[in-house]
Amino acid sequence: MGGLLSTDSEDITNLQRNNDQLRHALDQSSMTVDELKELVKCQNDQLQITMEQKDVVIQALKEQMKGNNEQVNQTMDQNKMIIQTLQEELTEQQKIAEEYKTVRLFQDVRIFLQNNARVIGAVVVGGGTILFGAYMIKKKFFASESSYLLPEPWRKIHPTETDTPKIKDFYLRKIGDICRDKDRKLNILLLGEGASGKSSFINSCATALKQKGTIARIAAVLEGCSDSVTKHLAAYALEIKDGDGQIRLPVRLFDCRGLLDEERGVQTEDIKYICDGHVKDQYKIQPGTPINPNDENFLKNPGEKNKMHCVVYVLDAKKIQSGDNFVRSTVKEQFKKVKEYLHTSRTLQLVLLTKIDRLGIRHIVQVCYDRRVKECCEIASSVLGVPLDDVLPQANHCDETTSFVGKDLITLYNIWKIMERAIQFVQRASDKSVPEQKQMRGPLVD
């Protein structure tokens, strides 16, 4: 009995021990499951955070792509506008070229008819076919020119728009008033490339002032020559009609060899000497070699009457219209050096824009209404660094046999303004109390 009890007690003990082990195992298993649940929860949270971050990155990429697309579209729109503008400018230039061809054709027909009286008779007998064609050309030209006229003048030069004799008398009176002081001599130097129109301007001044109706030929001009016709420093006196006779004006226009480069054109050093009055009239300018101070044509102690009182840079408007490189780099460099040198002596400077009649303009009296002339003057002003008011548009007498009143009027205006600037320099030199006028703003544009 005692043995059975002992056996049962051991069995109970074993069962309890097994039960405790089983409970311990279950407790451990329960802890492992909780840990797994916690681990799974953490991984889910991390995955959620990663997904949210991915959504943010995707949204940012979408915004960036949207911005890039907008920038591309904007760039494409700008390129389209630039292409359209270039196409319009090209069309405008083609239109100007066609109009110029038309004008030249009409002028050729007119000259041909003037020089061939027999042909005129044949045309009349044949029904006037050529005259009718010339009329149609003229009609077409007038219709197209109106698109270039501004509603208001960009510069007021004429005191009246219609009374031509009144305008001419006004300018002649102004020029006469400047010349009342007979003891005061004005020297004006013309500088520019060969064939820029310096000599033709001198002839145009003589033509407009003499009022004889014929073209004055006091300066040699060779049409179609790109090299300089003038080889010497040449002074030209101007005369004005006084009653039945002519009186000499106290002004001289100086022409010299055209600017080209230091080897083939007038030397920059020579220009400085000329401006200071050291070089005598009729000195033959030597390309590549400046004048020797020991030369017989060199004035070592020039007076005020020998100096240049105004320097006028002469540019070809037709070259300006044709492209940006209308002045050789070597010439531009000479302009720059001369301008800087003259700034120290306060010599006044102007720009003369010649050949504006070759821009397709029909009515020279309306030059300040023409947009093409205004644009060329603005380009010259910007490139040479001068105020726009100091750029003077000019139409020279070239191949005409008789003077044209429109060219006479603009020539009289320009010689009057040039003489005004020269007289300002002389007055300032003789009277230090006269305030200095601001002129020639800024450097040349490269």
Secondary structure, DSSP 8 states (H G I E B T S, - for coil): -HHHHHHHHHHHHHHHHHHHHHHHHHHHHHHHHHHHHHHHHHHHHHHHHHHHHHHHHHHHHHHHHHHHHHHHHHHHHHHHHHHHHHHHHHHHHHHHHHHHHHHHHHHHHHHHHHH-HHHHHHHHHTTSHHHHHHHHHHHHHHHHHGGGB-SS-SS---S-SS-HHHHHHHHHHHHHHHTT-TT--EEEEEEEBTTSSHHHHHHHHHHHHH-SSB----S---TT--S-S--B-EEEEEEEEETTEEEEEEEEEEE---B--TTTS--HHHHHHHHTT-B-TT-B--TT----TTSTTB-SS--GGGS-SEEEEEEEHHHHHH-S--S-HHHHHHHHHHHHHHHHHT-EEEEEEE-GGGGT-S-GGGGGGBHHHHHHHHHHHHHHT--GGGEEE-----S-SB--HHHHHHHHHHHHHHHHHHHHHHHHHH-TTS-----S-S----
